[in-house]
Structure formats: structure tokens, C-alpha cells
Amino acid sequence: MSILPQHSEMSRRGFLDWMLRILTVILGVSVIGPAISYIWPSTRKGPVQHREEVGSEKDWAIWTGKVVSVGEKPVVVIRTKTEFRAFSAVCPHLGCLIVWNQGKRVFDCPCHGAIFDLDGKVIAGPPPRPLTVLSANVVNEKVFVSI
């Protein structure tokens, strides 16, 4: 069965029937599609692959940082006046471990003199990109990092 009439001239009634069929299909897809995606179980991985507690909120004084292991990966966690921030502790240049410079409030890479700001952006040195930013949250006075 064809949606369009077989003869070359379309009557007003034929055109309205054709438009009604198209609108019915659009309405059906717009209602049934989201309903099926809501009911169908999600099989995709979410953005968080691993979440781990890295210590108590009291373990960090303001502007201090620690290198911790999250999912067997080195992560540097710092505490600012308002929040915790977490970054991959691996320099994107050659894979050296970065350190938090509390006095200057920057990250230093001891291998080639790279410097990263508080947002992980490259200030100086050869790295081709900024540090990888990770999620840090405080829940019930415990600090969690997600990678």
C-alpha cells in the first residue's frame, strides 16, 4: 500500500489524507520512541568508571594537596577555600608525576619544568594539553574522586 495516490493529480481529500498519515507517523514516533527508550535497560557505561573514597575532609587543610590512588591511577587532590579539585597526576608530556606547589598554588612537573594552573591549564613548559580534570565530591565529610 502506497502512501501517495497512484494517479498524477492529487485531490484536496487525497492531499489531506496523505498529510494525516504523515502526522500520525510523526506523532507515533515522538510518543513511542521515548517510551521505549525509558523502558529499555541501559547497557551503556556511564561517565563514571570508578569512584573511590580518598580520605576525610579533615585530612586536607586549605590549599594543601595529596597524591592518592584511584582505580590504580595516580590522582592529585587539592582543597581550595571553596571546594576539592582532582586531576590526573600524570603529566601529559611524558608521563611524569606532577606535584602540588602549595606556595605558588600551581602544579609542577619535575621532569621538564612544566607548570599547570589551578584549573590544570598549561602555564609553562612543553605539555601539549592540560591536565585531565576529574570529579571530586564531599559526601558526609568523606572526599570521593571519580574517574
C-alpha positions as CSV (number, residue, x, y, z in Angstrom):
1,M,0.0,0.0,0.0
2,S,1.5,3.3,-1.1
3,I,1.2,6.5,0.9
4,L,0.8,8.6,-2.2
5,P,-2.1,8.1,-4.6
6,Q,-1.2,6.4,-7.9
7,H,-2.7,9.0,-10.3
8,S,-0.8,12.1,-11.2
9,E,-3.3,14.7,-9.9
10,M,-4.0,14.8,-6.2
11,S,-7.4,15.9,-5.0
12,R,-7.8,18.0,-1.9
13,R,-9.1,15.0,0.0
14,G,-6.2,12.9,-1.1
15,F,-3.7,15.6,0.0
16,L,-5.4,15.8,3.4
17,D,-5.3,12.0,3.8
18,W,-1.7,12.0,2.9
19,M,-0.9,14.8,5.4
20,L,-2.9,13.0,8.1
21,R,-0.9,9.8,7.6
22,I,2.5,11.7,7.8
23,L,1.4,13.5,11.0
24,T,0.2,10.2,12.5
25,V,3.6,8.6,11.9
26,I,5.4,11.6,13.4
27,L,3.2,11.6,16.4
28,G,3.6,7.9,16.9
29,V,7.4,8.0,16.7
30,S,7.6,11.0,19.1
31,V,5.4,9.3,21.7
32,I,6.5,5.6,21.4
33,G,10.2,6.3,20.9
34,P,10.9,8.0,24.2
35,A,8.6,5.4,26.0
36,I,10.7,2.5,24.6
37,S,14.0,4.2,25.5
38,Y,12.7,4.7,29.0
39,I,11.6,1.1,29.5
40,W,14.6,-0.5,27.7
41,P,17.5,-1.2,30.1
42,S,20.6,1.0,29.6
43,T,23.6,-1.1,28.6
44,R,26.0,1.8,28.0
45,K,28.7,2.7,30.5
46,G,28.1,5.9,32.3
47,P,30.7,8.6,32.5
48,V,32.0,7.4,35.9
49,Q,34.0,4.2,35.6
50,H,35.3,4.2,39.1
51,R,34.6,6.1,42.3
52,E,36.6,5.9,45.4
53,E,36.9,7.4,48.8
54,V,40.3,9.1,49.2
55,G,40.1,10.4,52.7
56,S,38.3,12.6,55.2
57,E,37.6,16.2,54.6
58,K,39.5,17.0,57.7
59,D,42.7,15.4,56.2
60,W,43.2,18.4,53.9
61,A,44.0,21.9,55.2
62,I,43.0,24.7,52.7
63,W,45.5,24.9,49.8
64,T,47.1,21.5,50.5
65,G,47.3,18.7,48.0
66,K,47.9,14.9,48.1
67,V,48.6,12.3,45.5
68,V,46.3,9.4,46.0
69,S,45.5,6.2,44.0
70,V,42.1,5.9,42.4
71,G,41.4,2.8,40.5
72,E,45.2,2.1,40.5
73,K,45.8,5.5,38.8
74,P,47.7,8.4,40.5
75,V,45.4,11.4,41.2
76,V,46.3,14.7,42.9
77,V,43.6,16.1,45.1
78,I,43.7,19.7,46.4
79,R,41.5,21.7,48.7
80,T,40.7,25.3,47.8
81,K,38.8,27.7,50.0
82,T,35.5,26.6,48.5
83,E,35.9,23.1,47.1
84,F,38.1,20.0,46.4
85,R,39.6,19.6,42.9
86,A,41.1,16.4,41.4
87,F,43.4,15.9,38.4
88,S,45.3,13.1,36.9
89,A,48.8,13.2,38.5
90,V,50.3,12.1,35.2
91,C,51.9,14.9,33.1
92,P,50.5,14.8,29.5
93,H,54.0,15.5,28.2
94,L,56.0,12.3,29.0
95,G,54.0,10.8,31.9
96,C,56.0,12.0,34.9
97,L,54.1,12.5,38.1
98,I,53.2,16.1,38.9
99,V,53.4,17.6,42.4
100,W,51.3,20.4,44.0
101,N,53.3,23.5,44.8
102,Q,51.4,24.9,47.8
103,G,53.4,28.2,48.0
104,K,52.7,29.2,44.3
105,R,49.4,27.3,44.1
106,V,50.3,25.6,40.9
107,F,51.2,22.1,39.7
108,D,54.8,21.4,38.8
109,C,56.2,18.6,36.7
110,P,59.8,17.9,37.9
111,C,60.9,16.2,34.6
112,H,60.8,19.2,32.2
113,G,59.7,22.2,34.2
114,A,56.1,22.2,33.1
115,I,53.7,24.3,35.2
116,F,49.9,24.0,35.4
117,D,47.5,26.4,37.0
118,L,44.7,25.7,39.4
119,D,42.4,24.7,36.5
120,G,45.0,22.3,35.1
121,K,45.8,24.5,32.2
122,V,49.4,24.7,30.9
123,I,51.2,27.9,32.1
124,A,54.8,26.9,31.0
125,G,56.7,24.0,29.5
126,P,56.2,21.5,26.7
127,P,53.0,19.7,27.6
128,P,50.6,19.5,24.6
129,R,47.4,19.7,26.6
130,P,46.2,20.5,30.1
131,L,45.9,18.0,33.0
132,T,42.9,15.7,32.9
133,V,40.2,17.1,35.3
134,L,38.5,14.5,37.5
135,S,35.4,14.8,39.7
136,A,35.9,15.4,43.4
137,N,32.9,15.4,45.8
138,V,32.4,15.5,49.5
139,V,29.7,13.3,51.0
140,N,29.3,13.0,54.8
141,E,32.7,14.6,55.3
142,K,34.3,12.0,53.1
143,V,36.2,13.0,49.9
144,F,35.4,10.9,46.8
145,V,37.1,11.1,43.4
146,S,35.6,9.7,40.2
147,I,37.5,8.7,37.1
